[in-house]
Structure formats: C-alpha cells, structure tokens
C-alpha cells in the first residue's frame, strides 16, 4: 500500500483489490495488518453513543453513488475525519473525490 494521502486522487486497481482483501479478513487479522491505523479512543469522546467505537481503521473500498467508480477511503483519512474533524463514527463515504469536488463547486 502506498503512503499517499487519499485526497485528490483516484484509487488504483491494486489499492482497491488490496482494500477488498483486507476488508474480508477476520477482525483480529485486520488489526494486525501493517496498513491498519490505531484509533485514539480519547479523541472519540465526542461520539455520544453506547455503540461501537473503532479500535483501528483500515482502508475501506466503496462504490460512488453518483458515477459508480470504485474508490478506497484510506485509514489515515478516516482517522482525521473521526478524530480531528469530529465526525460521527457511523459515517461512511458515498461519493468519490471527483464527484464530491463537483458537488462542492456547484457543478452537480
């Protein structure tokens, strides 16, 4: 897996295949995978829930709702989104970078 930041580029077929393979592994094996990023539970206190809080993040493959392109939500991006941006941990991506940019710019 490359060390690139997920913002501003499309996922390669190899990254998508690797993310799918890792997502299919049992949780204990995912946690030990070199691409797994540990979660800082103290930074997730904003999530006022009795539900599940992640112990780690892995790259998550998804299909864009608008264009159907496959992309990967990188573990480092998830860590920032949940722990720094303070988003709810049940949030999931639905649009690829290009479609998000089009919506943000008011072109879609």
Order of alpha helices (4+ residues) and beta strands (2+ residues): alpha-alpha-beta-beta-beta-beta-alpha-alpha
